[in-house]
Amino acid sequence: MLDYDFIFKKGILFIRLKGDITKETSSLFIDEINPLILDNGIRNVVFNVSKLRNVDKYGIKVLYNSCLTLNQKSEIEISGIPYCLRKRFCYLLKHIKEREDEYTILMRN
């Protein structure tokens, strides 16, 4: 199961992902998250993945493709990668900036 909530502060949309990003759950990005960002013209987005339990290869691919699509109109960053999932995110981090936690990001802006 994949769930999310979001908060908009200081011009940044923080999307907090919870659960698992797998082949079965990744349609949430296509159906809900991408339109949320694109339809509202949001320019700065941070995916907080600190509450993820599992990410498979398909989940990384969907997250990567979403970030590529969204990067055309928004600046996309990622934060809170759990240590146990860091290897899975290596490829994604070659293309997406990793940031600190939400508090540190807000203090910089």
Backbone as XML, in Angstrom:
<?xml version="1.0"?>
<chain id="A" units="angstrom">
  <residue number="1" name="MET">
    <atom name="N" x="0.833" y="-1.173" z="0.000"/>
    <atom name="CA" x="0.000" y="0.000" z="0.000"/>
    <atom name="C" x="0.885" y="1.246" z="0.000"/>
  </residue>
  <residue number="2" name="LEU">
    <atom name="N" x="0.495" y="2.221" z="-0.773"/>
    <atom name="CA" x="1.192" y="3.505" z="-0.827"/>
    <atom name="C" x="0.190" y="4.587" z="-0.497"/>
  </residue>
  <residue number="3" name="ASP">
    <atom name="N" x="0.595" y="5.465" z="0.383"/>
    <atom name="CA" x="-0.242" y="6.588" z="0.769"/>
    <atom name="C" x="0.632" y="7.832" z="0.739"/>
  </residue>
  <residue number="4" name="TYR">
    <atom name="N" x="0.014" y="8.979" z="0.741"/>
    <atom name="CA" x="0.770" y="10.219" z="0.788"/>
    <atom name="C" x="-0.069" y="11.308" z="1.436"/>
  </residue>
  <residue number="5" name="ASP">
    <atom name="N" x="0.619" y="12.296" z="1.952"/>
    <atom name="CA" x="-0.015" y="13.541" z="2.333"/>
    <atom name="C" x="0.929" y="14.646" z="1.881"/>
  </residue>
  <residue number="6" name="PHE">
    <atom name="N" x="0.454" y="15.854" z="1.938"/>
    <atom name="CA" x="1.296" y="16.940" z="1.468"/>
    <atom name="C" x="1.025" y="18.193" z="2.281"/>
  </residue>
  <residue number="7" name="ILE">
    <atom name="N" x="2.014" y="19.068" z="2.229"/>
    <atom name="CA" x="1.908" y="20.365" z="2.878"/>
    <atom name="C" x="2.637" y="21.368" z="1.987"/>
  </residue>
  <residue number="8" name="PHE">
    <atom name="N" x="2.094" y="22.555" z="1.891"/>
    <atom name="CA" x="2.672" y="23.608" z="1.069"/>
    <atom name="C" x="3.140" y="24.721" z="1.998"/>
  </residue>
  <residue number="9" name="LYS">
    <atom name="N" x="4.469" y="24.931" z="2.050"/>
    <atom name="CA" x="5.045" y="25.966" z="2.904"/>
    <atom name="C" x="6.127" y="26.710" z="2.148"/>
  </residue>
  <residue number="10" name="LYS">
    <atom name="N" x="6.120" y="28.018" z="2.295"/>
    <atom name="CA" x="7.147" y="28.882" z="1.713"/>
    <atom name="C" x="7.386" y="28.580" z="0.237"/>
  </residue>
  <residue number="11" name="GLY">
    <atom name="N" x="6.329" y="28.315" z="-0.498"/>
    <atom name="CA" x="6.443" y="28.075" z="-1.930"/>
    <atom name="C" x="6.942" y="26.696" z="-2.313"/>
  </residue>
  <residue number="12" name="ILE">
    <atom name="N" x="7.016" y="25.783" z="-1.360"/>
    <atom name="CA" x="7.500" y="24.422" z="-1.622"/>
    <atom name="C" x="6.388" y="23.437" z="-1.277"/>
  </residue>
  <residue number="13" name="LEU">
    <atom name="N" x="6.111" y="22.522" z="-2.188"/>
    <atom name="CA" x="5.163" y="21.451" z="-1.917"/>
    <atom name="C" x="5.945" y="20.243" z="-1.421"/>
  </residue>
  <residue number="14" name="PHE">
    <atom name="N" x="5.712" y="19.866" z="-0.174"/>
    <atom name="CA" x="6.330" y="18.679" z="0.405"/>
    <atom name="C" x="5.326" y="17.535" z="0.287"/>
  </residue>
  <residue number="15" name="ILE">
    <atom name="N" x="5.693" y="16.503" z="-0.455"/>
    <atom name="CA" x="4.850" y="15.325" z="-0.602"/>
    <atom name="C" x="5.490" y="14.210" z="0.207"/>
  </residue>
  <residue number="16" name="ARG">
    <atom name="N" x="4.789" y="13.770" z="1.233"/>
    <atom name="CA" x="5.299" y="12.746" z="2.140"/>
    <atom name="C" x="4.727" y="11.394" z="1.745"/>
  </residue>
  <residue number="17" name="LEU">
    <atom name="N" x="5.597" y="10.540" z="1.246"/>
    <atom name="CA" x="5.186" y="9.208" z="0.790"/>
    <atom name="C" x="5.304" y="8.215" z="1.934"/>
  </residue>
  <residue number="18" name="LYS">
    <atom name="N" x="4.307" y="7.330" z="2.050"/>
    <atom name="CA" x="4.288" y="6.336" z="3.130"/>
    <atom name="C" x="3.942" y="4.970" z="2.558"/>
  </residue>
  <residue number="19" name="GLY">
    <atom name="N" x="4.661" y="3.953" z="2.977"/>
    <atom name="CA" x="4.335" y="2.584" z="2.570"/>
    <atom name="C" x="5.313" y="2.032" z="1.568"/>
  </residue>
  <residue number="20" name="ASP">
    <atom name="N" x="4.779" y="1.493" z="0.466"/>
    <atom name="CA" x="5.581" y="0.805" z="-0.541"/>
    <atom name="C" x="5.315" y="1.386" z="-1.924"/>
  </residue>
  <residue number="21" name="ILE">
    <atom name="N" x="6.391" y="1.623" z="-2.676"/>
    <atom name="CA" x="6.247" y="1.976" z="-4.089"/>
    <atom name="C" x="6.636" y="0.730" z="-4.871"/>
  </residue>
  <residue number="22" name="THR">
    <atom name="N" x="5.635" y="0.047" z="-5.386"/>
    <atom name="CA" x="5.839" y="-1.182" z="-6.148"/>
    <atom name="C" x="5.017" y="-1.105" z="-7.424"/>
  </residue>
  <residue number="23" name="LYS">
    <atom name="N" x="5.111" y="-2.127" z="-8.211"/>
    <atom name="CA" x="4.345" y="-2.182" z="-9.455"/>
    <atom name="C" x="2.852" y="-2.004" z="-9.179"/>
  </residue>
  <residue number="24" name="GLU">
    <atom name="N" x="2.384" y="-2.583" z="-8.089"/>
    <atom name="CA" x="0.962" y="-2.528" z="-7.765"/>
    <atom name="C" x="0.511" y="-1.158" z="-7.273"/>
  </residue>
  <residue number="25" name="THR">
    <atom name="N" x="1.394" y="-0.397" z="-6.654"/>
    <atom name="CA" x="0.987" y="0.875" z="-6.047"/>
    <atom name="C" x="1.443" y="2.110" z="-6.807"/>
  </residue>
  <residue number="26" name="SER">
    <atom name="N" x="2.286" y="1.955" z="-7.795"/>
    <atom name="CA" x="2.903" y="3.112" z="-8.440"/>
    <atom name="C" x="1.949" y="3.930" z="-9.308"/>
  </residue>
  <residue number="27" name="SER">
    <atom name="N" x="0.781" y="3.400" z="-9.613"/>
    <atom name="CA" x="-0.178" y="4.174" z="-10.405"/>
    <atom name="C" x="-0.639" y="5.424" z="-9.661"/>
  </residue>
  <residue number="28" name="LEU">
    <atom name="N" x="-0.435" y="5.474" z="-8.354"/>
    <atom name="CA" x="-0.789" y="6.653" z="-7.571"/>
    <atom name="C" x="-0.075" y="7.891" z="-8.101"/>
  </residue>
  <residue number="29" name="PHE">
    <atom name="N" x="1.168" y="7.731" z="-8.551"/>
    <atom name="CA" x="1.902" y="8.866" z="-9.110"/>
    <atom name="C" x="1.214" y="9.383" z="-10.367"/>
  </residue>
  <residue number="30" name="ILE">
    <atom name="N" x="0.876" y="8.474" z="-11.251"/>
    <atom name="CA" x="0.289" y="8.852" z="-12.529"/>
    <atom name="C" x="-1.120" y="9.423" z="-12.341"/>
  </residue>
  <residue number="31" name="ASP">
    <atom name="N" x="-1.878" y="8.834" z="-11.448"/>
    <atom name="CA" x="-3.277" y="9.215" z="-11.280"/>
    <atom name="C" x="-3.504" y="10.420" z="-10.371"/>
  </residue>
  <residue number="32" name="GLU">
    <atom name="N" x="-2.645" y="10.604" z="-9.357"/>
    <atom name="CA" x="-2.913" y="11.640" z="-8.362"/>
    <atom name="C" x="-1.789" y="12.655" z="-8.184"/>
  </residue>
  <residue number="33" name="ILE">
    <atom name="N" x="-0.570" y="12.171" z="-7.998"/>
    <atom name="CA" x="0.516" y="13.080" z="-7.627"/>
    <atom name="C" x="0.952" y="13.961" z="-8.797"/>
  </residue>
  <residue number="34" name="ASN">
    <atom name="N" x="1.202" y="13.376" z="-9.955"/>
    <atom name="CA" x="1.616" y="14.190" z="-11.102"/>
    <atom name="C" x="0.578" y="15.256" z="-11.441"/>
  </residue>
  <residue number="35" name="PRO">
    <atom name="N" x="-0.717" y="14.905" z="-11.554"/>
    <atom name="CA" x="-1.717" y="15.950" z="-11.838"/>
    <atom name="C" x="-1.793" y="17.027" z="-10.754"/>
  </residue>
  <residue number="36" name="LEU">
    <atom name="N" x="-1.609" y="16.640" z="-9.497"/>
    <atom name="CA" x="-1.624" y="17.615" z="-8.403"/>
    <atom name="C" x="-0.581" y="18.699" z="-8.650"/>
  </residue>
  <residue number="37" name="ILE">
    <atom name="N" x="0.591" y="18.296" z="-9.062"/>
    <atom name="CA" x="1.688" y="19.238" z="-9.291"/>
    <atom name="C" x="1.475" y="20.026" z="-10.579"/>
  </residue>
  <residue number="38" name="LEU">
    <atom name="N" x="1.185" y="19.327" z="-11.667"/>
    <atom name="CA" x="1.063" y="19.976" z="-12.968"/>
    <atom name="C" x="-0.157" y="20.893" z="-13.058"/>
  </residue>
  <residue number="39" name="ASP">
    <atom name="N" x="-1.291" y="20.440" z="-12.568"/>
    <atom name="CA" x="-2.521" y="21.225" z="-12.692"/>
    <atom name="C" x="-2.501" y="22.490" z="-11.845"/>
  </residue>
  <residue number="40" name="ASN">
    <atom name="N" x="-1.697" y="22.507" z="-10.790"/>
    <atom name="CA" x="-1.626" y="23.672" z="-9.916"/>
    <atom name="C" x="-0.406" y="24.545" z="-10.184"/>
  </residue>
  <residue number="41" name="GLY">
    <atom name="N" x="0.408" y="24.169" z="-11.168"/>
    <atom name="CA" x="1.565" y="24.975" z="-11.549"/>
    <atom name="C" x="2.597" y="25.140" z="-10.441"/>
  </residue>
  <residue number="42" name="ILE">
    <atom name="N" x="2.785" y="24.112" z="-9.657"/>
    <atom name="CA" x="3.727" y="24.174" z="-8.540"/>
    <atom name="C" x="5.151" y="24.086" z="-9.067"/>
  </residue>
  <residue number="43" name="ARG">
    <atom name="N" x="6.001" y="24.991" z="-8.601"/>
    <atom name="CA" x="7.356" y="25.107" z="-9.140"/>
    <atom name="C" x="8.420" y="24.372" z="-8.312"/>
  </residue>
  <residue number="44" name="ASN">
    <atom name="N" x="8.194" y="24.186" z="-7.022"/>
    <atom name="CA" x="9.182" y="23.537" z="-6.155"/>
    <atom name="C" x="8.519" y="22.390" z="-5.401"/>
  </residue>
  <residue number="45" name="VAL">
    <atom name="N" x="9.059" y="21.175" z="-5.597"/>
    <atom name="CA" x="8.479" y="19.976" z="-4.989"/>
    <atom name="C" x="9.584" y="19.170" z="-4.322"/>
  </residue>
  <residue number="46" name="VAL">
    <atom name="N" x="9.303" y="18.706" z="-3.099"/>
    <atom name="CA" x="10.218" y="17.811" z="-2.395"/>
    <atom name="C" x="9.445" y="16.545" z="-2.043"/>
  </residue>
  <residue number="47" name="PHE">
    <atom name="N" x="9.926" y="15.417" z="-2.537"/>
    <atom name="CA" x="9.368" y="14.121" z="-2.151"/>
    <atom name="C" x="10.083" y="13.673" z="-0.886"/>
  </residue>
  <residue number="48" name="ASN">
    <atom name="N" x="9.351" y="13.585" z="0.210"/>
    <atom name="CA" x="9.901" y="13.080" z="1.467"/>
    <atom name="C" x="9.605" y="11.584" z="1.512"/>
  </residue>
  <residue number="49" name="VAL">
    <atom name="N" x="10.653" y="10.779" z="1.462"/>
    <atom name="CA" x="10.495" y="9.325" z="1.387"/>
    <atom name="C" x="10.890" y="8.632" z="2.692"/>
  </residue>
  <residue number="50" name="SER">
    <atom name="N" x="10.986" y="9.391" z="3.763"/>
    <atom name="CA" x="11.458" y="8.831" z="5.032"/>
    <atom name="C" x="10.528" y="7.759" z="5.607"/>
  </residue>
  <residue number="51" name="LYS">
    <atom name="N" x="9.274" y="7.737" z="5.191"/>
    <atom name="CA" x="8.310" y="6.751" z="5.716"/>
    <atom name="C" x="8.076" y="5.584" z="4.750"/>
  </residue>
  <residue number="52" name="LEU">
    <atom name="N" x="8.911" y="5.473" z="3.716"/>
    <atom name="CA" x="8.780" y="4.339" z="2.806"/>
    <atom name="C" x="9.355" y="3.088" z="3.452"/>
  </residue>
  <residue number="53" name="ARG">
    <atom name="N" x="8.680" y="1.969" z="3.231"/>
    <atom name="CA" x="9.166" y="0.683" z="3.741"/>
    <atom name="C" x="9.852" y="-0.118" z="2.647"/>
  </residue>
  <residue number="54" name="ASN">
    <atom name="N" x="9.365" y="0.026" z="1.409"/>
    <atom name="CA" x="9.890" y="-0.790" z="0.322"/>
    <atom name="C" x="9.727" y="-0.042" z="-0.997"/>
  </residue>
  <residue number="55" name="VAL">
    <atom name="N" x="10.707" y="-0.227" z="-1.859"/>
    <atom name="CA" x="10.657" y="0.305" z="-3.219"/>
    <atom name="C" x="11.259" y="-0.757" z="-4.115"/>
  </residue>
  <residue number="56" name="ASP">
    <atom name="N" x="10.489" y="-1.214" z="-5.112"/>
    <atom name="CA" x="11.067" y="-2.173" z="-6.052"/>
    <atom name="C" x="11.554" y="-1.441" z="-7.297"/>
  </residue>
  <residue number="57" name="LYS">
    <atom name="N" x="12.118" y="-2.193" z="-8.246"/>
    <atom name="CA" x="12.663" y="-1.586" z="-9.458"/>
    <atom name="C" x="11.590" y="-0.840" z="-10.247"/>
  </residue>
  <residue number="58" name="TYR">
    <atom name="N" x="10.418" y="-1.390" z="-10.286"/>
    <atom name="CA" x="9.333" y="-0.737" z="-11.003"/>
    <atom name="C" x="8.961" y="0.581" z="-10.317"/>
  </residue>
  <residue number="59" name="GLY">
    <atom name="N" x="8.965" y="0.584" z="-8.996"/>
    <atom name="CA" x="8.664" y="1.794" z="-8.247"/>
    <atom name="C" x="9.684" y="2.893" z="-8.508"/>
  </residue>
  <residue number="60" name="ILE">
    <atom name="N" x="10.964" y="2.525" z="-8.542"/>
    <atom name="CA" x="12.009" y="3.501" z="-8.856"/>
    <atom name="C" x="11.811" y="4.049" z="-10.266"/>
  </residue>
  <residue number="61" name="LYS">
    <atom name="N" x="11.475" y="3.168" z="-11.203"/>
    <atom name="CA" x="11.261" y="3.597" z="-12.582"/>
    <atom name="C" x="10.109" y="4.591" z="-12.674"/>
  </residue>
  <residue number="62" name="VAL">
    <atom name="N" x="9.015" y="4.320" z="-11.994"/>
    <atom name="CA" x="7.870" y="5.228" z="-12.028"/>
    <atom name="C" x="8.218" y="6.555" z="-11.354"/>
  </residue>
  <residue number="63" name="LEU">
    <atom name="N" x="8.916" y="6.497" z="-10.236"/>
    <atom name="CA" x="9.344" y="7.712" z="-9.552"/>
    <atom name="C" x="10.283" y="8.515" z="-10.446"/>
  </residue>
  <residue number="64" name="TYR">
    <atom name="N" x="11.207" y="7.846" z="-11.095"/>
    <atom name="CA" x="12.142" y="8.499" z="-12.019"/>
    <atom name="C" x="11.389" y="9.150" z="-13.184"/>
  </residue>
  <residue number="65" name="ASN">
    <atom name="N" x="10.478" y="8.405" z="-13.808"/>
    <atom name="CA" x="9.716" y="8.955" z="-14.937"/>
    <atom name="C" x="8.847" y="10.129" z="-14.510"/>
  </residue>
  <residue number="66" name="SER">
    <atom name="N" x="8.272" y="10.044" z="-13.324"/>
    <atom name="CA" x="7.492" y="11.169" z="-12.807"/>
    <atom name="C" x="8.376" y="12.389" z="-12.613"/>
  </residue>
  <residue number="67" name="CYS">
    <atom name="N" x="9.548" y="12.175" z="-12.034"/>
    <atom name="CA" x="10.462" y="13.291" z="-11.819"/>
    <atom name="C" x="10.916" y="13.909" z="-13.133"/>
  </residue>
  <residue number="68" name="LEU">
    <atom name="N" x="11.177" y="13.085" z="-14.140"/>
    <atom name="CA" x="11.555" y="13.620" z="-15.454"/>
    <atom name="C" x="10.436" y="14.467" z="-16.041"/>
  </residue>
  <residue number="69" name="THR">
    <atom name="N" x="9.227" y="13.968" z="-15.975"/>
    <atom name="CA" x="8.069" y="14.694" z="-16.498"/>
    <atom name="C" x="7.876" y="16.003" z="-15.749"/>
  </residue>
  <residue number="70" name="LEU">
    <atom name="N" x="7.930" y="15.933" z="-14.436"/>
    <atom name="CA" x="7.685" y="17.114" z="-13.615"/>
    <atom name="C" x="8.826" y="18.115" z="-13.690"/>
  </residue>
  <residue number="71" name="ASN">
    <atom name="N" x="10.057" y="17.645" z="-13.882"/>
    <atom name="CA" x="11.211" y="18.538" z="-13.944"/>
    <atom name="C" x="11.143" y="19.504" z="-15.112"/>
  </residue>
  <residue number="72" name="GLN">
    <atom name="N" x="10.319" y="19.221" z="-16.101"/>
    <atom name="CA" x="10.174" y="20.137" z="-17.220"/>
    <atom name="C" x="9.497" y="21.438" z="-16.782"/>
  </residue>
  <residue number="73" name="LYS">
    <atom name="N" x="8.688" y="21.379" z="-15.731"/>
    <atom name="CA" x="7.960" y="22.559" z="-15.270"/>
    <atom name="C" x="8.246" y="22.916" z="-13.819"/>
  </residue>
  <residue number="74" name="SER">
    <atom name="N" x="8.820" y="21.993" z="-13.064"/>
    <atom name="CA" x="9.043" y="22.202" z="-11.629"/>
    <atom name="C" x="10.434" y="21.727" z="-11.251"/>
  </residue>
  <residue number="75" name="GLU">
    <atom name="N" x="10.922" y="22.230" z="-10.134"/>
    <atom name="CA" x="12.167" y="21.709" z="-9.580"/>
    <atom name="C" x="11.801" y="20.630" z="-8.578"/>
  </residue>
  <residue number="76" name="ILE">
    <atom name="N" x="12.274" y="19.421" z="-8.829"/>
    <atom name="CA" x="11.945" y="18.264" z="-8.004"/>
    <atom name="C" x="13.174" y="17.851" z="-7.198"/>
  </residue>
  <residue number="77" name="GLU">
    <atom name="N" x="12.962" y="17.608" z="-5.912"/>
    <atom name="CA" x="14.030" y="17.146" z="-5.036"/>
    <atom name="C" x="13.493" y="16.014" z="-4.172"/>
  </residue>
  <residue number="78" name="ILE">
    <atom name="N" x="14.394" y="15.305" z="-3.534"/>
    <atom name="CA" x="14.009" y="14.173" z="-2.700"/>
    <atom name="C" x="14.699" y="14.312" z="-1.342"/>
  </residue>
  <residue number="79" name="SER">
    <atom name="N" x="14.020" y="13.897" z="-0.285"/>
    <atom name="CA" x="14.630" y="13.975" z="1.042"/>
    <atom name="C" x="14.234" y="12.766" z="1.883"/>
  </residue>
  <residue number="80" name="GLY">
    <atom name="N" x="15.031" y="12.514" z="2.900"/>
    <atom name="CA" x="14.707" y="11.491" z="3.884"/>
    <atom name="C" x="14.845" y="10.053" z="3.423"/>
  </residue>
  <residue number="81" name="ILE">
    <atom name="N" x="15.780" y="9.767" z="2.543"/>
    <atom name="CA" x="15.926" y="8.399" z="2.054"/>
    <atom name="C" x="16.368" y="7.491" z="3.209"/>
  </residue>
  <residue number="82" name="PRO">
    <atom name="N" x="15.564" y="6.471" z="3.528"/>
    <atom name="CA" x="15.958" y="5.550" z="4.595"/>
    <atom name="C" x="17.236" y="4.802" z="4.227"/>
  </residue>
  <residue number="83" name="TYR">
    <atom name="N" x="18.066" y="4.577" z="5.222"/>
    <atom name="CA" x="19.338" y="3.903" z="4.985"/>
    <atom name="C" x="19.144" y="2.552" z="4.287"/>
  </residue>
  <residue number="84" name="CYS">
    <atom name="N" x="18.135" y="1.817" z="4.689"/>
    <atom name="CA" x="17.921" y="0.483" z="4.132"/>
    <atom name="C" x="17.483" y="0.517" z="2.659"/>
  </residue>
  <residue number="85" name="LEU">
    <atom name="N" x="17.050" y="1.679" z="2.169"/>
    <atom name="CA" x="16.617" y="1.796" z="0.768"/>
    <atom name="C" x="17.582" y="2.618" z="-0.085"/>
  </residue>
  <residue number="86" name="ARG">
    <atom name="N" x="18.654" y="3.094" z="0.515"/>
    <atom name="CA" x="19.561" y="3.997" z="-0.196"/>
    <atom name="C" x="20.087" y="3.402" z="-1.501"/>
  </residue>
  <residue number="87" name="LYS">
    <atom name="N" x="20.431" y="2.116" z="-1.509"/>
    <atom name="CA" x="20.950" y="1.487" z="-2.734"/>
    <atom name="C" x="19.933" y="1.558" z="-3.868"/>
  </residue>
  <residue number="88" name="ARG">
    <atom name="N" x="18.678" y="1.399" z="-3.543"/>
    <atom name="CA" x="17.631" y="1.441" z="-4.563"/>
    <atom name="C" x="17.507" y="2.822" z="-5.200"/>
  </residue>
  <residue number="89" name="PHE">
    <atom name="N" x="17.865" y="3.859" z="-4.450"/>
    <atom name="CA" x="17.721" y="5.226" z="-4.934"/>
    <atom name="C" x="18.975" y="5.748" z="-5.637"/>
  </residue>
  <residue number="90" name="CYS">
    <atom name="N" x="20.045" y="4.955" z="-5.702"/>
    <atom name="CA" x="21.311" y="5.424" z="-6.288"/>
    <atom name="C" x="21.136" y="5.972" z="-7.694"/>
  </residue>
  <residue number="91" name="TYR">
    <atom name="N" x="20.447" y="5.236" z="-8.536"/>
    <atom name="CA" x="20.272" y="5.697" z="-9.926"/>
    <atom name="C" x="19.475" y="6.997" z="-9.965"/>
  </residue>
  <residue number="92" name="LEU">
    <atom name="N" x="18.435" y="7.067" z="-9.191"/>
    <atom name="CA" x="17.590" y="8.254" z="-9.166"/>
    <atom name="C" x="18.376" y="9.482" z="-8.707"/>
  </residue>
  <residue number="93" name="LEU">
    <atom name="N" x="19.278" y="9.299" z="-7.755"/>
    <atom name="CA" x="20.049" y="10.414" z="-7.214"/>
    <atom name="C" x="21.071" y="10.977" z="-8.199"/>
  </residue>
  <residue number="94" name="LYS">
    <atom name="N" x="21.320" y="10.261" z="-9.283"/>
    <atom name="CA" x="22.182" y="10.805" z="-10.335"/>
    <atom name="C" x="21.462" y="11.890" z="-11.114"/>
  </residue>
  <residue number="95" name="HIS">
    <atom name="N" x="20.138" y="11.922" z="-11.014"/>
    <atom name="CA" x="19.326" y="12.841" z="-11.812"/>
    <atom name="C" x="18.496" y="13.818" z="-10.983"/>
  </residue>
  <residue number="96" name="ILE">
    <atom name="N" x="18.318" y="13.519" z="-9.699"/>
    <atom name="CA" x="17.483" y="14.323" z="-8.814"/>
    <atom name="C" x="18.317" y="14.732" z="-7.607"/>
  </residue>
  <residue number="97" name="LYS">
    <atom name="N" x="18.178" y="15.986" z="-7.182"/>
    <atom name="CA" x="18.913" y="16.449" z="-6.004"/>
    <atom name="C" x="18.346" y="15.825" z="-4.734"/>
  </residue>
  <residue number="98" name="GLU">
    <atom name="N" x="19.256" y="15.456" z="-3.854"/>
    <atom name="CA" x="18.838" y="15.000" z="-2.530"/>
    <atom name="C" x="19.004" y="16.161" z="-1.561"/>
  </residue>
  <residue number="99" name="ARG">
    <atom name="N" x="18.006" y="16.366" z="-0.735"/>
    <atom name="CA" x="18.030" y="17.431" z="0.262"/>
    <atom name="C" x="17.928" y="16.858" z="1.664"/>
  </residue>
  <residue number="100" name="GLU">
    <atom name="N" x="18.156" y="17.713" z="2.621"/>
    <atom name="CA" x="18.047" y="17.319" z="4.018"/>
    <atom name="C" x="16.572" y="17.116" z="4.361"/>
  </residue>
  <residue number="101" name="ASP">
    <atom name="N" x="16.285" y="17.126" z="5.626"/>
    <atom name="CA" x="14.902" y="16.998" z="6.069"/>
    <atom name="C" x="14.125" y="18.287" z="5.786"/>
  </residue>
  <residue number="102" name="GLU">
    <atom name="N" x="12.821" y="18.236" z="5.943"/>
    <atom name="CA" x="11.958" y="19.376" z="5.632"/>
    <atom name="C" x="12.308" y="20.616" z="6.449"/>
  </residue>
  <residue number="103" name="TYR">
    <atom name="N" x="12.598" y="20.437" z="7.703"/>
    <atom name="CA" x="12.920" y="21.569" z="8.571"/>
    <atom name="C" x="14.133" y="22.346" z="8.043"/>
  </residue>
  <residue number="104" name="THR">
    <atom name="N" x="15.177" y="21.629" z="7.668"/>
    <atom name="CA" x="16.383" y="22.276" z="7.160"/>
    <atom name="C" x="16.109" y="23.003" z="5.854"/>
  </residue>
  <residue number="105" name="ILE">
    <atom name="N" x="15.291" y="22.409" z="4.999"/>
    <atom name="CA" x="14.945" y="23.060" z="3.733"/>
    <atom name="C" x="14.196" y="24.361" z="3.990"/>
  </residue>
  <residue number="106" name="LEU">
    <atom name="N" x="13.244" y="24.330" z="4.905"/>
    <atom name="CA" x="12.458" y="25.529" z="5.215"/>
    <atom name="C" x="13.323" y="26.626" z="5.838"/>
  </residue>
  <residue number="107" name="MET">
    <atom name="N" x="14.304" y="26.266" z="6.634"/>
    <atom name="CA" x="15.167" y="27.260" z="7.265"/>
    <atom name="C" x="16.059" y="27.963" z="6.252"/>
  </residue>
  <residue number="108" name="ARG">
    <atom name="N" x="16.373" y="27.297" z="5.155"/>
    <atom name="CA" x="17.203" y="27.892" z="4.110"/>
    <atom name="C" x="16.439" y="28.920" z="3.285"/>
  </residue>
  <residue number="109" name="ASN">
    <atom name="N" x="15.146" y="28.701" z="3.123"/>
    <atom name="CA" x="14.331" y="29.580" z="2.266"/>
    <atom name="C" x="13.805" y="30.776" z="3.025"/>
  </residue>
</chain>
